[in-house]
């Protein structure tokens, strides 16, 4: 089972992401965080395979600013920057620790992208 940490401060979007991952029994949501600081603590204890990360969050750090700390505590995690802000794509591409960028308007691509990043190519 692949564990997922969802970092999103909007409870509706958080719930939507959790629902998307519940469609594949090979994934398990290990933690929900509304801030980057909270996400680092959750990732430290759960060592997730996937981190779905928004950029604009509650707390002082943005998602992008927290990426080095997340990789430090969960070095094997694949980080998907999942945001409504298309202007962050260039920044995400230039950040080697961000494994993928996805706009929130492309929600249907989230699960296949996570499956691809964790080498789960076959669908159930």
PEQUI-V269626 format. One record per pair of residues at least 12 apart in sequence whose C-alpha atoms are under 7 Angstrom apart, sorted by the first residue. I is the first residue (numbers start at 1). GAP is how many residues later the second one is. D is the distance in whole Angstrom. If there is no record, write none. Layout:
I_GAP_D + I_GAP_D
This chain:
1_25_5 + 1_26_6 + 1_27_7 + 2_24_6 + 2_25_5 + 2_26_6 + 2_47_6 + 3_24_6 + 3_25_5 + 3_26_6 + 3_27_6 + 3_45_5 + 3_46_6 + 3_47_6 + 4_23_7 + 4_24_6 + 4_25_5 + 4_26_5 + 4_44_5 + 4_45_6 + 4_46_5 + 4_47_6 + 5_24_6 + 5_25_6 + 5_26_5 + 5_27_6 + 5_43_6 + 5_45_6 + 5_46_5 + 5_47_6 + 6_25_6 + 6_26_5 + 6_27_6 + 6_45_6 + 6_46_5 + 6_47_6 + 7_25_6 + 7_26_5 + 7_27_6 + 7_28_7 + 7_29_7 + 7_32_6 + 7_45_6 + 7_46_5 + 7_47_6 + 8_25_6 + 8_26_5 + 8_45_7 + 8_46_5 + 8_49_7 + 9_25_4 + 9_26_7 + 9_48_5 + 9_49_6 + 20_91_7 + 21_90_6 + 30_16_7 + 34_23_6 + 34_24_6 + 35_22_5 + 35_23_5 + 35_24_5 + 36_21_7 + 36_23_7 + 36_25_6 + 36_26_7 + 36_27_6 + 36_30_6 + 40_29_7 + 40_30_5 + 43_27_7 + 43_30_6 + 43_31_6 + 44_29_5 + 44_30_6 + 47_27_5 + 48_26_7 + 48_29_6 + 49_27_6 + 49_28_4 + 49_29_6 + 50_27_5 + 50_28_5 + 50_29_6 + 51_26_7 + 51_27_6 + 51_28_5 + 51_29_6 + 52_27_6 + 52_28_5 + 52_29_6 + 52_30_6 + 53_26_7 + 53_27_6 + 53_28_5 + 53_29_6 + 54_27_6 + 54_28_5 + 54_29_5 + 55_28_6 + 67_30_7 + 78_21_6 + 78_39_7 + 79_19_5 + 79_20_5 + 79_21_7 + 80_18_6 + 80_19_6 + 80_20_5 + 80_21_6 + 81_17_7 + 81_19_6 + 81_20_5 + 81_21_6 + 82_19_6 + 82_20_5 + 82_21_6 + 82_22_6 + 83_19_7 + 83_20_5 + 83_21_5 + 84_19_5 + 84_20_5 + 86_17_7 + 89_12_6
